[in-house]
Amino acid sequence: MAASGIRIIHENATTNTPLESARALISGAHRVCFLGFGYHRTNLERLGIPATCNNADLYGSAVAITPREADHISALFNNRLKPDWRFFDCLSFLRENTPLD
């Protein structure tokens, strides 16, 4: 079911409906989680991040990145990613950050 919802947005597209929808959802969110995301600057810019995140809590997963890469990614988010974000793969992230009740 999740796979059928994946949309590929081509490089030169900046105003198509899926991209606009993503920006709107992100800007209205209280919590934004990046799972399986490459944190490429171009993708962040197209999504308007960090500006669209307003006051949202920002979380994310990352695997096999160096401390230097982690610092670079954190800077792209204006150092707003929650602590220890870089130490989780997607499953570990969800296990550590999802309420159990």
Stockholm file with secondary structure:
# STOCKHOLM 1.0

chainA/1-101         MAASGIRIIHENATTNTPLESARALISGAHRVCFLGFGYHRTNLERLGIPATCNNADLYGSAVAITPREADHISALFNNRLKPDWRFFDCLSFLRENTPLD
#=GR chainA/1-101 SS CTGGGCCCCCTTCSSCHHHHHHHHHHHHCSEEEECSCCCCHHHHHHHTTTGGGTTCEEEECCCSCCHHHHHHHHHHTTTCBCTTGGGCCHHHHHHHHSCCC
#=GC SS_cons         CTGGGCCCCCTTCSSCHHHHHHHHHHHHCSEEEECSCCCCHHHHHHHTTTGGGTTCEEEECCCSCCHHHHHHHHHHTTTCBCTTGGGCCHHHHHHHHSCCC
//
